[in-house]
Amino acid sequence: MTAVYIGLGSNLSTPEQQLNSALDALANLANSALVKCSSFYRSQPMGPQDQPDYVNAVALIETSLSPLELLQATQKIELEQGRERKDHRWGPRTLDLDILLFGQQLINSEQLTVPHYGMKEREFVLYPLFELTADLVLPCGENLSKLIESCPLNGLIRLV
């Protein structure tokens, strides 16, 4: 089994319910187990600001699925929860599931890049990830605690 961190985000159709439904779906993935999830966090949208704030979290699962099998499974969950893939990036969405880390693997394929390409600069990824595993070392050798030191909150709020 491989430890995998998945970022969750939503800003449409009752975002907290969307994240809870996604966690239920992740808990029921074949050959996988949901280990734990961070608190939910409210964050400002990336890109266009004329959209609702996001609710974000990070989940830790253990899986024997391959990276591409997991990607297919997470994309299926997104679609089942009403995700519409559009041409413009960072627009509003019912659900976004991103594979942040897949064990210590470095993956750079047409379908998948792991570690997730923007995770080191995104407060809505780093702070929930830190909540789960404060002593985490990324595949590149960087300590998560060092990344947190230089990552401003940018209005990130931990929800109860």
TITIKE-575655 format. One record per residue (C-alpha): residue in three letters; x, y, z; residue number from 1. Coordinates in nm, 4 decimals, padded with zeros to 6 digits. Example, Ala and Ser with C-alpha at 12.3 -4.5 7.8 and 13.67 -1.06 7.14 Angstrom:
- rest|xx|yy|zz|nr
- ala|01.2300|-00.4500|00.7800|1
- ser|01.3670|-00.1060|00.7140|2
END
This chain:
- rest|xx|yy|zz|nr
- met|00.0000|00.0000|00.0000|1
- thr|00.1198|00.3478|-00.0875|2
- ala|00.0445|00.6613|00.1135|3
- val|-00.1207|00.9183|-00.1120|4
- tyr|-00.2223|01.2745|-00.0306|5
- ile|-00.5198|01.4129|-00.2205|6
- gly|-00.6223|01.7789|-00.2247|7
- leu|-00.9953|01.8486|-00.2192|8
- gly|-01.1611|02.1740|-00.3179|9
- ser|-01.5087|02.3051|-00.3954|10
- asn|-01.6806|02.6393|-00.4274|11
- leu|-02.0190|02.5427|-00.5772|12
- ser|-02.3261|02.3465|-00.4654|13
- thr|-02.2695|02.3453|-00.0881|14
- pro|-01.8901|02.3025|-00.0844|15
- glu|-01.8652|02.1380|00.2577|16
- gln|-02.1189|01.8738|00.1524|17
- gln|-01.9230|01.8221|-00.1704|18
- leu|-01.6054|01.7549|00.0288|19
- asn|-01.7848|01.5201|00.2684|20
- ser|-01.9336|01.3271|-00.0255|21
- ala|-01.5899|01.3078|-00.1879|22
- leu|-01.4411|01.1735|00.1368|23
- asp|-01.7126|00.9061|00.1474|24
- ala|-01.6274|00.8120|-00.2112|25
- leu|-01.2532|00.8007|-00.1342|26
- ala|-01.3272|00.5793|00.1685|27
- asn|-01.5049|00.3366|-00.0643|28
- leu|-01.2392|00.3171|-00.3369|29
- ala|-01.1368|-00.0351|-00.4284|30
- asn|-00.8004|-00.1473|-00.2921|31
- ser|-00.7749|00.1689|-00.0833|32
- ala|-00.8418|00.3023|00.2643|33
- leu|-00.9087|00.6556|00.3819|34
- val|-00.6639|00.7112|00.6682|35
- lys|-00.7497|01.0662|00.7744|36
- cys|-00.8514|01.4078|00.6523|37
- ser|-00.7461|01.7554|00.7566|38
- ser|-00.9845|02.0193|00.8811|39
- phe|-01.1731|02.2116|00.6155|40
- tyr|-01.0323|02.5524|00.5226|41
- arg|-01.1912|02.8494|00.3497|42
- ser|-00.9653|03.0089|00.0875|43
- gln|-00.9837|03.2837|-00.1676|44
- pro|-01.0155|03.1650|-00.5277|45
- met|-00.7113|03.1480|-00.7517|46
- gly|-00.7539|03.3301|-01.0793|47
- pro|-01.0838|03.5122|-01.1339|48
- gln|-01.2045|03.6716|-00.8107|49
- asp|-01.5691|03.6966|-00.9237|50
- gln|-01.6504|03.3544|-00.7811|51
- pro|-01.7246|03.2198|-00.4323|52
- asp|-01.4492|03.1316|-00.1874|53
- tyr|-01.3347|02.7708|-00.1831|54
- val|-01.3513|02.5099|00.0873|55
- asn|-01.0366|02.2959|00.0823|56
- ala|-00.8910|01.9975|00.2655|57
- val|-00.6260|01.7301|00.2217|58
- ala|-00.6962|01.3595|00.2649|59
- leu|-00.4469|01.0817|00.3258|60
- ile|-00.5328|00.7465|00.1739|61
- glu|-00.3438|00.4220|00.1407|62
- thr|-00.3896|00.2438|-00.1880|63
- ser|-00.2587|-00.0387|-00.4004|64
- leu|-00.3989|00.1293|-00.7119|65
- ser|-00.1482|00.2594|-00.9650|66
- pro|-00.1200|00.6374|-01.0030|67
- leu|-00.3201|00.6330|-01.3274|68
- glu|-00.5867|00.4032|-01.1805|69
- leu|-00.6228|00.6449|-00.8887|70
- leu|-00.6397|00.9412|-01.1261|71
- gln|-00.9216|00.7714|-01.3185|72
- ala|-01.1038|00.6965|-00.9935|73
- thr|-01.0755|01.0558|-00.8651|74
- gln|-01.1906|01.1963|-01.1994|75
- lys|-01.4914|00.9632|-01.1859|76
- ile|-01.5769|01.0956|-00.8378|77
- glu|-01.5507|01.4539|-00.9692|78
- leu|-01.7862|01.3768|-01.2585|79
- glu|-02.0342|01.1973|-01.0341|80
- gln|-02.0469|01.5123|-00.8199|81
- gly|-02.1209|01.7389|-01.1146|82
- arg|-01.7733|01.8546|-01.2157|83
- glu|-01.7709|02.0167|-01.5585|84
- arg|-01.4299|02.0545|-01.7178|85
- lys|-01.4072|02.3876|-01.8954|86
- asp|-01.1427|02.5569|-02.1050|87
- his|-01.0579|02.8289|-01.8535|88
- arg|-00.8418|02.7414|-01.5582|89
- trp|-00.9233|02.8156|-01.1944|90
- gly|-01.2926|02.8719|-01.2504|91
- pro|-01.5671|02.7708|-01.0083|92
- arg|-01.6289|02.3995|-00.9608|93
- thr|-01.8360|02.1555|-00.7625|94
- leu|-01.5327|01.9402|-00.6844|95
- asp|-01.1629|01.9288|-00.7571|96
- leu|-00.9543|01.6294|-00.6478|97
- asp|-00.5792|01.6577|-00.7007|98
- ile|-00.3243|01.3856|-00.6359|99
- leu|-00.0635|01.5871|-00.4465|100
- leu|00.1828|01.3152|-00.3483|101
- phe|00.1945|00.9471|-00.4394|102
- gly|00.4371|00.7997|-00.1887|103
- gln|00.7788|00.9352|-00.2788|104
- gln|00.7226|00.8898|-00.6517|105
- leu|00.8065|01.1526|-00.9100|106
- ile|00.5587|01.1258|-01.1969|107
- asn|00.5663|01.3425|-01.5048|108
- ser|00.3385|01.2061|-01.7735|109
- glu|00.0883|01.3586|-02.0118|110
- gln|-00.1957|01.2618|-01.7772|111
- leu|-00.0410|01.3218|-01.4355|112
- thr|00.2288|01.5268|-01.2634|113
- val|00.3216|01.4312|-00.9058|114
- pro|00.4103|01.6046|-00.6833|115
- his|00.1303|01.8365|-00.7911|116
- tyr|00.2905|02.1200|-00.9875|117
- gly|00.1623|02.4109|-00.7756|118
- met|00.1443|02.2641|-00.4284|119
- lys|00.4551|02.4345|-00.2881|120
- glu|00.3021|02.7816|-00.3271|121
- arg|-00.0577|02.7114|-00.2308|122
- glu|-00.1564|02.7850|00.1266|123
- phe|-00.4795|02.5866|00.0838|124
- val|-00.2651|02.2778|00.0183|125
- leu|00.0325|02.3315|00.2486|126
- tyr|-00.1520|02.4165|00.5708|127
- pro|-00.3966|02.1215|00.5581|128
- leu|-00.1089|01.8930|00.4570|129
- phe|00.0955|02.0230|00.7514|130
- glu|-00.1987|01.9558|00.9819|131
- leu|-00.1914|01.5899|00.8732|132
- thr|00.1842|01.5301|00.8655|133
- ala|00.3975|01.8123|01.0064|134
- asp|00.7249|01.6237|00.9569|135
- leu|00.6596|01.5349|00.5925|136
- val|00.9550|01.5451|00.3534|137
- leu|00.8628|01.5881|-00.0136|138
- pro|01.0164|01.3631|-00.2810|139
- cys|01.2492|01.6503|-00.3779|140
- gly|01.3929|01.6476|-00.0232|141
- glu|01.2239|01.9682|00.0958|142
- asn|01.0703|01.9721|00.4424|143
- leu|00.7055|02.0717|00.4547|144
- ser|00.7778|02.2719|00.7708|145
- lys|01.0224|02.4926|00.5747|146
- leu|00.7653|02.5537|00.2997|147
- ile|00.5083|02.6571|00.5635|148
- glu|00.7509|02.9163|00.7039|149
- ser|00.7556|03.1035|00.3740|150
- cys|00.3907|03.0565|00.2750|151
- pro|00.1566|03.3420|00.3713|152
- leu|-00.1972|03.2534|00.4793|153
- asn|-00.3548|03.4808|00.2123|154
- gly|-00.6810|03.4898|00.4068|155
- leu|-00.6932|03.1124|00.4654|156
- ile|-00.9342|03.0332|00.7504|157
- arg|-00.9607|02.6993|00.9282|158
- leu|-01.3264|02.6048|00.9631|159
- val|-01.4648|02.4353|01.2744|160
END
